[in-house]
Amino acid sequence: MPDRAHSPTSTQPVLNLLAEGRHDEALKAATASLMEARNDGTEGDEHIAKLCQALQTLGDVKRELNQIDEAEACYQEGLELAGDRPDLLGERARLSMQLATLLDFNGSEAKAAPLYEQAAADFEALSPPDDLTAAQLRNNLAMIYKGLGKFALAEQHYLRSLETIELRMGRDTEAVASVYNNLGSLYYTAGFPDEAKKMFAEGLEIREKILGPDHPDVAQSLSNIATARHELGDNVSALLDFERALRILESNIQDKATSYEAVGSDYIALLEALNEDRRAEAFRKRRAKVLSTLE
C-alpha cells in the first residue's frame, strides 16, 4: 500500500523532493508550509484543513527521515484538529492512515488497529468513496488481528478487502491473489488446512494466469499449498509442489536465494518426516552447490 496515497496536490512539491532524495530541502519546505498554514489568518474548516494537510506532509517527511516520534506527533495533532468535522473527513482519513501505518510498521500493532478501522470507514464514507484504499487498509488490519489471534476479525476484514478489490480491479490481479494467499495463511494458522489449501489454490491459479508458470510468486503459492497438503496427509502431492517451487526459485536464484533456502528447508523436513533420508541428503547437497554459485 502506498504510504502517501491521496495526498493533496499542494503537498506534491515536498513529496517530489523526498523522491529525489533531497531530504533537507523537503524538511525545510514542509516546515515552512506548516508555519504558513498556522499564520495564514483564515478561520474555520478551511484553515483547519490547511493545517491538517501541512501537518500530514511534515509527518510524512519526518517519517522518511526515521524521526518516528516527531512524525507521530504531527499526525496526532492533525487528527485532534480534524476531530469529527464532516467537512474534514478526507483529512482525517489520510491522517489516520498515515498514523496507523507508522505505528504498525514500528511495532505498535495494537495501537494501529483502531486507526486502521477509522481510516477504512472514513475512506468508505467519502463522496465518492475510496473503496480501494479502504480495502488495502482492511488487509493490513486483518494481518494485525491474525497476529493477535483474533482470527474471526481477521477473516472478516480479509473477506471485505477481497470483495472490494475483486469488484473494482477484477479477479485476475496480483492484489486479489495476494489476499487469497493471506486468507490461506489465516486458515492454516487457525487450524483449517483444507480451507487454507482452497485459498492458496485460488491465488496460485490467478498468479499462473497473469504471471506465467515460472514466476517466483507462483513458487510461493506452490510452497504454501504444499504445506497445507502435508497437513492434510497428501504428502505425494506436497512433495511435487515443493519440487516445482524449488525449480522455479533455483532458476531465479540471484534474486530469490533466501526463499530458495527457506523452501528447501521445508522440503528437507518433509522428506525426513517420510523417512526419505537419502533424498533429503541429496537435495541438501544440491542446495549447497546452488547457493555456492552466489559467493
JOZITA-V354289 format. One record per backbone hydrogen bond with DSSP energy under -0.5 kcal/mol. NH is the residue of the N-H (numbers start at 0). CO is the residue of the C=O. Records with the same first field share a line. If there is no record, write none. Layout:
# JOZITA-V354289
NH->CO + CO
This chain:
# JOZITA-V354289
4->1
6->3
10->7
11->8
13->10
14->10
15->11
16->12
17->13
18->14
19->15
20->17
21->16
22->20
25->21
26->22
27->23
28->24
29->25
30->26
31->27
32->28
33->29
34->30
35->31
36->32
37->33
38->34
39->36
46->42
47->43
48->44
49->45
50->46
51->47
52->48
53->49
54->50
55->51
56->52
57->53
58->54
59->55
60->56
61->57
62->58
63->59
64->60
65->62
66->61
67->65
70->66
71->67
72->68
73->69
74->70
75->71
76->72
77->73
78->74
79->75
80->76
81->77
82->78
84->81
87->84
88->85
91->87
92->88
93->89
94->90
95->91
96->92
97->93
98->94
99->95
100->96
101->97
102->98
103->99
104->100
105->102
106->103
107->102
111->107
112->108
113->109
114->110
115->111
116->112
117->113
118->114
119->115
120->116
121->117
122->118
123->119
124->120
125->121 + 122
127->125
129->122
130->128
133->129
134->130
135->131
136->132
137->133
138->134
139->135
140->136
141->137
142->138
143->139
144->140
145->141
146->142
147->143
148->145
149->144
150->148
153->149
154->150
155->151
156->152
157->153
158->154
159->155
160->156
161->157
162->158
163->159
164->160
165->161
166->162
167->163
168->164
169->164 + 165
172->170
176->172
177->173
178->174
179->175
180->176
181->177
182->178
183->179
184->180
185->181
186->182
187->183
188->184
189->185
190->186 + 187
191->186
195->191
196->192
197->193
198->194
199->195
200->196
201->197
202->198
203->199
204->200
205->201
206->202
207->203
208->204
209->205
210->206
211->206 + 207
214->211
217->214
218->214
219->215
220->216
221->217
222->218
223->219
224->220
225->221
226->222
227->223
228->224
229->225
230->226
231->227
232->229
233->228
234->232
237->233
238->234
239->235
240->236
241->237
242->238
243->239
244->240
245->241
246->242
247->243
248->244
249->245
250->246
251->247 + 248
252->249
254->251
255->251
256->252
259->255
260->256
261->257
262->258
263->259
264->260
265->261
266->262
267->263
268->264
269->265
270->266
271->267
272->268
273->269
274->271
275->270
276->274
279->275
280->276
281->277
282->278
283->279
284->280
285->281
286->282
287->283
288->284
289->285
290->286
291->287
292->288 + 289
293->290
294->291
